[in-house]
């Protein structure tokens, strides 16, 4: 096999590096990651695989890249010793491959804290400079910010080197993170996705006084430059750090000299993970001997003497603290698992769906158990099973009365769901309807969550959806006087409501809560009829003729728009909002793409991705998200990446945007 990469490999590698660079800037500079750890790790792993096969690509590739360039907002300094990253391993086999090559099998195992790396330079025991990791070669000056963190001493105690660069991780305790977000929510300010983002955003403030208010914590675990070394092992260095006044993760460290013990520690920490008061995303395994560390040295961007044994990004083990029952807008009772908060895939998860009473029985879970929780992409977290049963765990008894209104709960014959029969009198069902109305896929009104809706409903200010759009004019001044509200939060809420007055037809149909009509059906209706009046007056027979609208759906749609109460609410709502008609797409008969499986990739100049998808689907095509041997056509715009490469490898037909336009022009003619 030739060791020279072909054009397809070069294009794929370049695309992978481009992604990594964009994601690194978002993560390290902007403190706002745009992909989860699993996605990032998979792309980086693929780039490294290519570089291992074609070493000529490694010179400026993923194997030498660390972090992101420093922000121009901060003064920067060169690290006296580069701040390298740690090579990731993801399973026992990869750990064993590294471990078996060690000359000395004595390893020191630490927690991999999910925070922000720092470097603190001490001269004669005094903190003189603090830097971020930055690019690994140079970092941002955060000296004054580090001085606000109590865990980082301004002056060392005990017997310390004349000069030493102590390195570690700034993080935020989960409790402090939750308090920060609660306060931000009350003030209408930015909400952080997880403690790591909050710590990064707080540490990289231009005003140290803001950093000081954020309750940051820090651990120390390694060093850069130093004048003299008086310790022989990593374990001894932890003792030194604590004697100088630093905090370490010593409580959770372990020593091991075989793979069985390493894996046992990994399994043990996985079980303890939710009980540890800060986020971790794996273990760091280091050669304990400092002499051997120095002898083994480093690669371009990572030391050879340590690896990061990462936890699965989409799964975690945590404690089931309780089970609550929510009542939805249709009266269905849904059990929800209340969890010890745990970071899964970059999101702090504290709740998970249990679907129904039968699911609780199937999983055999009890309050107090350690449970395995799964989260993938935007899917609602769910409990997969029991990881460890608690001796005194309590079984859950499903209520026979509605927990909100006390109404009777029934389970209809042949149905799994249990439902509150008090349809008109149950406040939860009204709140559920309005939550659905303001949700992201509906009117997308930020700042009007469950807590606010409950408050405004209790005061009689909101009785139906139309009242939302008169809320500020009727009660704005009163809202400003309520606890948790202020001028800024009220202003933000008003702006969000005003922005929502213009809405696409499909989102409007989704928001008003027609039974059986979800996001997909709403799009089908919008495409088929084009405007709201046509849908409101559509006869049953016409609805049944539409592909994707079944008999039950058609009955529900006709019944909804025939209901006098619904029409009064709709008329009041339409007096406040403007519903945009759907973009007309001509019905195309005998389409050449009917039944074809088509994948879109890259950027089109004349159409958005959604517009192109909608047109193709109206022409009978099946638009898919990934390329496979069964794909018929790949429509490739500019900056097309790995999907295009895979299509070329598989010999799939490639269309340019001009080919797509030719299709439309021919059918129009």
Secondary structure, 3 states (H helix, E strand, C coil): CCCCCCHHHHHHHHHHHHHHHHHHHHHHHCCCCCCCHHHHHHHHHHHHHHHHHCHHHCCCCHHHCCCCCCCCCCCEEECCCCCCEEEEECCHHHHHHHHCCCCCCCEEEEEEECCEEEEEEEECCEEEEEEECCCCCEEEECHHHHCCCCCCCCECCCCCCCEEEEEEEEECCHHHHHHHHHHHHHHCCCCCCCHHHHHHHHHCCCCHHHHHCCCCEEEEEEEEEECCCCCCEHHHHHHHHHHHCCCCCHHHCEEECCHHHHHHHHHHHHHHHHHCCCCEEEEEEEECEHHHHHHHCECCCEEEEEEEEECCCCEEEEEEEEEEEEECCCCEEEEEEEEEEEEECCEEEEEEECCCHHHHHHHCCCECCEEEEECCCCCCCEEEEEEECCCCCECCCCCCECCCCCCEEECCCCCCCEEECCCCCCHHHHHHHHHHHHCCCCCCCCCCCHHHHHHHHHCCCCCCHHHHHHHHHHHHHHHHCCCCCCHHHHHHHHHHHHHCCEEEHHHHHHHCCCCCCCHHHHHHHHHHHCCHHHHHCCCHHHHHCCCCCCHHHHHHHHHHHHCHHHHHHHHHHHCCCEEECCCCCCCCCCCCCCCCEEEEECECCCCCHHHHHHHHHHCCCEEECCCCCCCCEEEECECCCHHHHHHHHHCCEEECHHHHHHHHHHHHC
